Amino acid sequence: MKIGGIIGMKQEARVAVVTGAAQGIGRRTAELLAERGYRLAIIDLRQPVEIVDAIESAGGEAFGYAGNIADESVVEHFAAAVFDRFTHADVLVNNAGISFISPAEKTAAADYRRVLEVNLVAPFLLAKAFGEKMLEARSGSIINVASVAGLLGISDRAAYNTSKHGLIGLTRTLAAEWGGRGVRVNAVCPGWVKTEMDVADQANGSYSDADITGRVPMGRFASADDIARAIAFLADERESPFINGHALSVDGGWAADGSWESLRLKKR
């Protein structure tokens, strides 16, 4: 990772909070925001040592924390630690999430609730914890990482789809409540991204690379960098000052293409 343009006076740098930043989209988002001069507060289930070390080695500033963000007390303690270290937060990226693949009729209620707790309840808790100070400052940007599965139905993912649809609903509601007080709330809706989560999901044989690349008009998976750059755009009040309550698809055209398979492939 190469970080350039770090703001010399660290106290002038903006502060970004990124959840689930030990790997995948979260890690690349943390790296990119650090490259753009943000100080980072990072939380994951395990201590995010590697990404914190990488940012600090490149001249940035990062603070790592381990804990389950579905636990309200963990979120409260994390927020307190961030404010103690940085006094404020300018950006919150609710990236952490879990996948669960199972036919609806075989999905246990406990598994359904677990997905909702991590993917939907936790972002609300974090938005509440950090949004309060953003509202006091009348400035801030919250970006919720939803999914193309928050815009469309995808079989065998009742819990995941519901959580991501709900996250878009939460995004729009907070945008309506908080936009007039200076806090913008938006969502990014990735298509399939080549990350550790995808590798784990494919391990059970439920889909192949060809299933995804054959469906996407651009003919490839998204990269973590593709998503991170969309997040960074929405985070920056200079680049997206009047974007609020929007669900930005970063899916290579997945949700736009209603063609049947032979017609879709004929256009490659």
C-alpha positions, 0 to 999 in steps of 0.5 A, spaced: 500 500 500 502 506 498 499 512 501 500 519 499 498 526 500 497 525 508 495 531 511 501 534 515 498 537 521 494 530 523 489 534 528 486 537 521 485 531 518 478 528 517 476 522 521 473 515 518 470 509 522 470 503 518 467 496 520 469 490 518 476 492 515 480 486 517 479 484 509 476 485 503 472 491 501 473 494 508 480 493 508 481 496 501 476 502 504 480 503 510 487 504 505 484 508 500 481 513 505 488 513 509 491 515 502 486 521 502 488 523 508 483 521 513 485 518 520 482 511 521 478 508 526 477 500 525 473 495 528 473 488 526 471 481 530 479 480 531 484 485 532 485 488 525 493 489 526 495 488 519 491 494 516 493 498 522 500 497 521 500 498 514 497 504 514 501 507 520 507 504 516 505 508 510 505 515 514 498 515 516 494 514 523 489 508 525 486 506 531 484 498 531 479 495 536 476 488 536 469 486 538 462 484 536 458 490 533 451 487 534 452 488 541 450 495 543 455 495 549 461 494 544 459 499 540 458 504 545 465 502 548 468 503 541 465 510 540 467 512 546 474 510 545 474 513 538 472 520 541 477 519 546 482 518 541 480 523 535 474 527 539 470 526 533 468 522 527 467 525 520 465 519 516 462 512 518 462 506 513 458 500 515 461 495 511 461 489 516 456 483 514 455 476 514 453 472 508 448 466 509 446 461 503 440 457 505 433 455 502 428 459 505 424 453 508 430 450 511 433 457 514 433 456 522 430 462 525 436 463 529 440 463 523 435 468 520 436 473 526 443 472 526 444 475 519 439 481 521 443 482 527 450 483 524 447 486 517 442 491 519 441 492 527 449 493 528 449 499 522 443 502 526 447 502 533 453 505 529 449 510 526 446 512 532 453 512 536 456 516 531 451 520 528 449 523 535 456 527 535 455 528 527 448 532 528 451 536 534 457 538 529 452 539 523 456 535 519 458 528 517 457 522 512 454 515 513 455 510 508 452 503 509 454 497 504 448 494 502 448 490 496 445 488 489 441 483 493 438 489 497 435 491 490 433 484 487 431 478 490 436 472 489 434 465 491 437 461 497 438 468 501 432 470 504 436 472 511 441 476 507 437 479 502 432 481 507 438 485 511 440 488 505 433 491 503 432 493 510 439 497 510 437 501 504 430 502 508 434 505 514 439 509 509 433 513 506 430 514 513 436 516 516 437 521 510 430 524 511 431 525 518 438 527 518 440 531 512 437 537 514 442 537 520 448 536 516 449 529 516 448 525 509 446 518 509 447 513 503 448 506 501 453 503 496 450 496 493 456 492 490 455 486 485 459 480 486 466 482 489 472 477 489 473 477 496 474 472 502 467 472 503 465 470 496 471 464 496 467 462 502 460 462 499 463 458 493 466 453 497 459 449 498 458 449 491 452 453 490 455 457 484 461 458 480 465 464 477 462 463 470 455 464 474 457 471 476 461 473 470 456 470 465 450 475 469 454 481 469 454 485 463 461 488 464 463 480 464 467 480 471 467 480 478 467 487 482 474 488 485 474 491 493 477 497 490 471 498 485 467 499 491 472 503 496 472 508 490 464 509 490 465 509 498 470 514 498 466 519 493 460 519 498 464 520 504 467 526 501 463 532 502 466 536 496 465 531 491 458 529 493 455 534 497 448 534 495 447 526 495 443 524 500 439 518 501 441 514 495 443 507 493 449 507 489 449 500 485 456 498 483 454 492 480 457 492 473 450 493 470 447 487 474 441 490 476 440 494 469 440 488 465 434 484 464 436 480 458 435 472 457 442 469 457 443 467 450 441 475 448 446 477 454 452 473 451 450 475 444 452 482 446 459 481 449 
